Amino acid sequence: MRKDRRRVQRNSIPLAVHVLLEYGVGVLTILSPFLFSFDDDAAKIVAVLIGAGIVVLAVVSDAPTGLARTLPNASHVVIDYVLGLLLIVAPFVFGFSGDDTAATAYFIALGVGYVVLAVLTRYQDVKPA
C-alpha cells in the first residue's frame, strides 16, 4: 500500500504567483536596510539597487501579472538563477560580510529563497496532452 505524500514539487508555483512574489520581495529588499538596520553603506546601496532590479524584473516579465510583458520566460529563468547566486555572494563580493551580520544574513537567505523559488516555478503553461 503506497501512501500519497504531499510535497512541493518542481513546477508547482505558477509564473503569475512567482511574479507577484517578486513585486513583494523587491519592495522588501528596497526597504530592508531600514527594516533590519543594515550598518554598512555598501549593503544599503546594494539592497536598494537589487530591490529595484527585482521590481523591474517583475514589471517586464511575460506573465499575467507582469505590466510590460516584454521579457521572455526563457530569459526570466536565467535571470532568476543568476540573481539568486548574486544575492548569496553579494556580502562577500561587496565586502560587508564581516561588518554587517544583518545584511549578510538577509542577502544569503534571500538568495537561497530565490533559487528555491526558481526551481519550484512553472515558467511555461502546461499544455494538456
PyRosetta script that sets phi, psi and omega in degrees:
from pyrosetta import init, pose_from_sequence

init()
pose = pose_from_sequence("MRKDRRRVQRNSIPLAVHVLLEYGVGVLTILSPFLFSFDDDAAKIVAVLIGAGIVVLAVVSDAPTGLARTLPNASHVVIDYVLGLLLIVAPFVFGFSGDDTAATAYFIALGVGYVVLAVLTRYQDVKPA")
pose.set_psi(1, 123.8)
pose.set_omega(1, -177.4)
pose.set_phi(2, -101.0)
pose.set_psi(2, 127.3)
pose.set_omega(2, 177.7)
pose.set_phi(3, -85.9)
pose.set_psi(3, 138.2)
pose.set_omega(3, 176.9)
pose.set_phi(4, -84.3)
pose.set_psi(4, 110.7)
pose.set_omega(4, -178.4)
pose.set_phi(5, -99.0)
pose.set_psi(5, 130.4)
pose.set_omega(5, 176.8)
pose.set_phi(6, -86.1)
pose.set_psi(6, 129.9)
pose.set_omega(6, 176.1)
pose.set_phi(7, -151.3)
pose.set_psi(7, 158.8)
pose.set_omega(7, 178.4)
pose.set_phi(8, -78.1)
pose.set_psi(8, 128.7)
pose.set_omega(8, -177.4)
pose.set_phi(9, -119.2)
pose.set_psi(9, 159.4)
pose.set_omega(9, 175.2)
pose.set_phi(10, -54.1)
pose.set_psi(10, 142.5)
pose.set_omega(10, -179.5)
pose.set_phi(11, 67.8)
pose.set_psi(11, 24.3)
pose.set_omega(11, -178.5)
pose.set_phi(12, -92.6)
pose.set_psi(12, -13.0)
pose.set_omega(12, 180.0)
pose.set_phi(13, -105.8)
pose.set_psi(13, 121.8)
pose.set_omega(13, 178.0)
pose.set_phi(14, -64.7)
pose.set_psi(14, 150.5)
pose.set_omega(14, -179.3)
pose.set_phi(15, -60.1)
pose.set_psi(15, -35.0)
pose.set_omega(15, 179.5)
pose.set_phi(16, -60.3)
pose.set_psi(16, -42.1)
pose.set_omega(16, 178.2)
pose.set_phi(17, -68.4)
pose.set_psi(17, -41.9)
pose.set_omega(17, 178.0)
pose.set_phi(18, -54.7)
pose.set_psi(18, -47.1)
pose.set_omega(18, -177.7)
pose.set_phi(19, -68.4)
pose.set_psi(19, -37.6)
pose.set_omega(19, 175.2)
pose.set_phi(20, -60.4)
pose.set_psi(20, -41.0)
pose.set_omega(20, 176.6)
pose.set_phi(21, -63.1)
pose.set_psi(21, -37.1)
pose.set_omega(21, 178.8)
pose.set_phi(22, -62.7)
pose.set_psi(22, -40.1)
pose.set_omega(22, 176.1)
pose.set_phi(23, -57.2)
pose.set_psi(23, -48.2)
pose.set_omega(23, -179.3)
pose.set_phi(24, -65.2)
pose.set_psi(24, -43.8)
pose.set_omega(24, -180.0)
pose.set_phi(25, -66.0)
pose.set_psi(25, -38.1)
pose.set_omega(25, 177.9)
pose.set_phi(26, -61.4)
pose.set_psi(26, -47.7)
pose.set_omega(26, 179.1)
pose.set_phi(27, -65.2)
pose.set_psi(27, -42.1)
pose.set_omega(27, 177.8)
pose.set_phi(28, -60.5)
pose.set_psi(28, -39.9)
pose.set_omega(28, -179.2)
pose.set_phi(29, -68.8)
pose.set_psi(29, -37.6)
pose.set_omega(29, 175.2)
pose.set_phi(30, -62.2)
pose.set_psi(30, -39.6)
pose.set_omega(30, -178.0)
pose.set_phi(31, -85.7)
pose.set_psi(31, -12.2)
pose.set_omega(31, -174.0)
pose.set_phi(32, -55.9)
pose.set_psi(32, -37.0)
pose.set_omega(32, 179.2)
pose.set_phi(33, -61.4)
pose.set_psi(33, -29.8)
pose.set_omega(33, -178.2)
pose.set_phi(34, -89.1)
pose.set_psi(34, -36.1)
pose.set_omega(34, 179.4)
pose.set_phi(35, -71.8)
pose.set_psi(35, -35.9)
pose.set_omega(35, -174.9)
pose.set_phi(36, -110.6)
pose.set_psi(36, 10.5)
pose.set_omega(36, 175.2)
pose.set_phi(37, 53.1)
pose.set_psi(37, 58.6)
pose.set_omega(37, 174.9)
pose.set_phi(38, -64.4)
pose.set_psi(38, 138.2)
pose.set_omega(38, -179.8)
pose.set_phi(39, -91.8)
pose.set_psi(39, -36.8)
pose.set_omega(39, -172.8)
pose.set_phi(40, -83.2)
pose.set_psi(40, 132.3)
pose.set_omega(40, -179.9)
pose.set_phi(41, -63.5)
pose.set_psi(41, -37.5)
pose.set_omega(41, 178.8)
pose.set_phi(42, -62.7)
pose.set_psi(42, -40.8)
pose.set_omega(42, 178.7)
pose.set_phi(43, -62.6)
pose.set_psi(43, -39.4)
pose.set_omega(43, 179.1)
pose.set_phi(44, -64.6)
pose.set_psi(44, -46.2)
pose.set_omega(44, -178.6)
pose.set_phi(45, -65.5)
pose.set_psi(45, -45.6)
pose.set_omega(45, -179.6)
pose.set_phi(46, -62.6)
pose.set_psi(46, -40.6)
pose.set_omega(46, -180.0)
pose.set_phi(47, -62.7)
pose.set_psi(47, -45.2)
pose.set_omega(47, -179.5)
pose.set_phi(48, -65.7)
pose.set_psi(48, -43.1)
pose.set_omega(48, -179.7)
pose.set_phi(49, -66.5)
pose.set_psi(49, -44.9)
pose.set_omega(49, 179.4)
pose.set_phi(50, -67.7)
pose.set_psi(50, -39.6)
pose.set_omega(50, 177.2)
pose.set_phi(51, -60.3)
pose.set_psi(51, -43.7)
pose.set_omega(51, 177.4)
pose.set_phi(52, -63.9)
pose.set_psi(52, -38.9)
pose.set_omega(52, 177.2)
pose.set_phi(53, -62.9)
pose.set_psi(53, -38.9)
pose.set_omega(53, 178.5)
pose.set_phi(54, -65.7)
pose.set_psi(54, -40.5)
pose.set_omega(54, 177.7)
pose.set_phi(55, -63.8)
pose.set_psi(55, -44.3)
pose.set_omega(55, 178.0)
pose.set_phi(56, -61.3)
pose.set_psi(56, -41.9)
pose.set_omega(56, 177.5)
pose.set_phi(57, -57.9)
pose.set_psi(57, -43.4)
pose.set_omega(57, 178.7)
pose.set_phi(58, -64.9)
pose.set_psi(58, -40.6)
pose.set_omega(58, -178.4)
pose.set_phi(59, -64.1)
pose.set_psi(59, -43.4)
pose.set_omega(59, -175.1)
pose.set_phi(60, -88.7)
pose.set_psi(60, -3.6)
pose.set_omega(60, -177.6)
pose.set_phi(61, -64.8)
pose.set_psi(61, 140.0)
pose.set_omega(61, 177.5)
pose.set_phi(62, -83.9)
pose.set_psi(62, 70.9)
pose.set_omega(62, 179.6)
pose.set_phi(63, -136.2)
pose.set_psi(63, 161.0)
pose.set_omega(63, 178.8)
pose.set_phi(64, -56.8)
pose.set_psi(64, -26.6)
pose.set_omega(64, -179.4)
pose.set_phi(65, -98.3)
pose.set_psi(65, 1.2)
pose.set_omega(65, 174.0)
pose.set_phi(66, -78.6)
pose.set_psi(66, 147.1)
pose.set_omega(66, -177.5)
pose.set_phi(67, -89.8)
pose.set_psi(67, -47.1)
pose.set_omega(67, -178.4)
pose.set_phi(68, -88.1)
pose.set_psi(68, -32.8)
pose.set_omega(68, 177.1)
pose.set_phi(69, 54.7)
pose.set_psi(69, 47.8)
pose.set_omega(69, -179.4)
pose.set_phi(70, -109.9)
pose.set_psi(70, -14.3)
pose.set_omega(70, -177.7)
pose.set_phi(71, -91.6)
pose.set_psi(71, 118.5)
pose.set_omega(71, 179.2)
pose.set_phi(72, -61.9)
pose.set_psi(72, 150.9)
pose.set_omega(72, -178.9)
pose.set_phi(73, -60.3)
pose.set_psi(73, -35.7)
pose.set_omega(73, 179.5)
pose.set_phi(74, -61.3)
pose.set_psi(74, -38.4)
pose.set_omega(74, 177.4)
pose.set_phi(75, -71.3)
pose.set_psi(75, -37.3)
pose.set_omega(75, 179.8)
pose.set_phi(76, -61.2)
pose.set_psi(76, -41.7)
pose.set_omega(76, 178.8)
pose.set_phi(77, -58.2)
pose.set_psi(77, -49.4)
pose.set_omega(77, -178.2)
pose.set_phi(78, -62.6)
pose.set_psi(78, -45.3)
pose.set_omega(78, -179.7)
pose.set_phi(79, -61.4)
pose.set_psi(79, -40.5)
pose.set_omega(79, 179.6)
pose.set_phi(80, -59.8)
pose.set_psi(80, -46.2)
pose.set_omega(80, 179.7)
pose.set_phi(81, -67.5)
pose.set_psi(81, -42.4)
pose.set_omega(81, 178.4)
pose.set_phi(82, -63.2)
pose.set_psi(82, -42.9)
pose.set_omega(82, 178.8)
pose.set_phi(83, -62.5)
pose.set_psi(83, -42.4)
pose.set_omega(83, 177.6)
pose.set_phi(84, -59.7)
pose.set_psi(84, -45.2)
pose.set_omega(84, 178.7)
pose.set_phi(85, -67.3)
pose.set_psi(85, -38.8)
pose.set_omega(85, 177.4)
pose.set_phi(86, -60.8)
pose.set_psi(86, -42.4)
pose.set_omega(86, 179.2)
pose.set_phi(87, -62.6)
pose.set_psi(87, -39.9)
pose.set_omega(87, -179.3)
pose.set_phi(88, -65.7)
pose.set_psi(88, -40.6)
pose.set_omega(88, -176.4)
pose.set_phi(89, -90.6)
pose.set_psi(89, -11.4)
pose.set_omega(89, -176.0)
pose.set_phi(90, -52.5)
pose.set_psi(90, -45.2)
pose.set_omega(90, -179.3)
pose.set_phi(91, -60.4)
pose.set_psi(91, -30.9)
pose.set_omega(91, -178.0)
pose.set_phi(92, -84.5)
pose.set_psi(92, -38.5)
pose.set_omega(92, -179.7)
pose.set_phi(93, -70.0)
pose.set_psi(93, -40.5)
pose.set_omega(93, -176.9)
pose.set_phi(94, -94.0)
pose.set_psi(94, 3.1)
pose.set_omega(94, 168.2)
pose.set_phi(95, 77.0)
pose.set_psi(95, 26.4)
pose.set_omega(95, 177.2)
pose.set_phi(96, -115.2)
pose.set_psi(96, 14.5)
pose.set_omega(96, -178.2)
pose.set_phi(97, -68.0)
pose.set_psi(97, -33.4)
pose.set_omega(97, -178.2)
pose.set_phi(98, -89.3)
pose.set_psi(98, -25.0)
pose.set_omega(98, -174.0)
pose.set_phi(99, -92.9)
pose.set_psi(99, -28.3)
pose.set_omega(99, -170.4)
pose.set_phi(100, -132.4)
pose.set_psi(100, 90.0)
pose.set_omega(100, -176.8)
pose.set_phi(101, -67.9)
pose.set_psi(101, -32.9)
pose.set_omega(101, 178.6)
pose.set_phi(102, -63.5)
pose.set_psi(102, -46.4)
pose.set_omega(102, 179.6)
pose.set_phi(103, -66.1)
pose.set_psi(103, -43.1)
pose.set_omega(103, 179.8)
pose.set_phi(104, -60.2)
pose.set_psi(104, -47.4)
pose.set_omega(104, 179.5)
pose.set_phi(105, -62.4)
pose.set_psi(105, -42.1)
pose.set_omega(105, -179.7)
pose.set_phi(106, -62.2)
pose.set_psi(106, -49.4)
pose.set_omega(106, -177.2)
pose.set_phi(107, -63.8)
pose.set_psi(107, -43.6)
pose.set_omega(107, -179.1)
pose.set_phi(108, -67.3)
pose.set_psi(108, -44.8)
pose.set_omega(108, 179.0)
pose.set_phi(109, -62.6)
pose.set_psi(109, -43.0)
pose.set_omega(109, 178.9)
pose.set_phi(110, -64.8)
pose.set_psi(110, -40.6)
pose.set_omega(110, 178.8)
pose.set_phi(111, -63.2)
pose.set_psi(111, -45.4)
pose.set_omega(111, 178.1)
pose.set_phi(112, -63.7)
pose.set_psi(112, -44.1)
pose.set_omega(112, 177.9)
pose.set_phi(113, -61.2)
pose.set_psi(113, -37.9)
pose.set_omega(113, -179.7)
pose.set_phi(114, -67.2)
pose.set_psi(114, -41.1)
pose.set_omega(114, 177.8)
pose.set_phi(115, -65.3)
pose.set_psi(115, -42.4)
pose.set_omega(115, 177.8)
pose.set_phi(116, -61.8)
pose.set_psi(116, -43.8)
pose.set_omega(116, 177.6)
pose.set_phi(117, -59.9)
pose.set_psi(117, -42.0)
pose.set_omega(117, 179.0)
pose.set_phi(118, -62.9)
pose.set_psi(118, -40.7)
pose.set_omega(118, 179.6)
pose.set_phi(119, -65.6)
pose.set_psi(119, -37.0)
pose.set_omega(119, -175.2)
pose.set_phi(120, -85.7)
pose.set_psi(120, -7.8)
pose.set_omega(120, -174.8)
pose.set_phi(121, -83.9)
pose.set_psi(121, 138.5)
pose.set_omega(121, 172.8)
pose.set_phi(122, -93.6)
pose.set_psi(122, 99.2)
pose.set_omega(122, -174.9)
pose.set_phi(123, -78.1)
pose.set_psi(123, -22.7)
pose.set_omega(123, -179.9)
pose.set_phi(124, -112.8)
pose.set_psi(124, 148.8)
pose.set_omega(124, 173.9)
pose.set_phi(125, -67.3)
pose.set_psi(125, 138.8)
pose.set_omega(125, 177.2)
pose.set_phi(126, -81.9)
pose.set_psi(126, 122.1)
pose.set_omega(126, -179.8)
pose.set_phi(127, -92.6)
pose.set_psi(127, 134.1)
pose.set_omega(127, 177.2)
pose.set_phi(128, -65.1)
pose.set_psi(128, 144.9)
pose.set_omega(128, -177.4)
pose.set_phi(129, -78.3)
pose.dump_pdb("model.pdb")
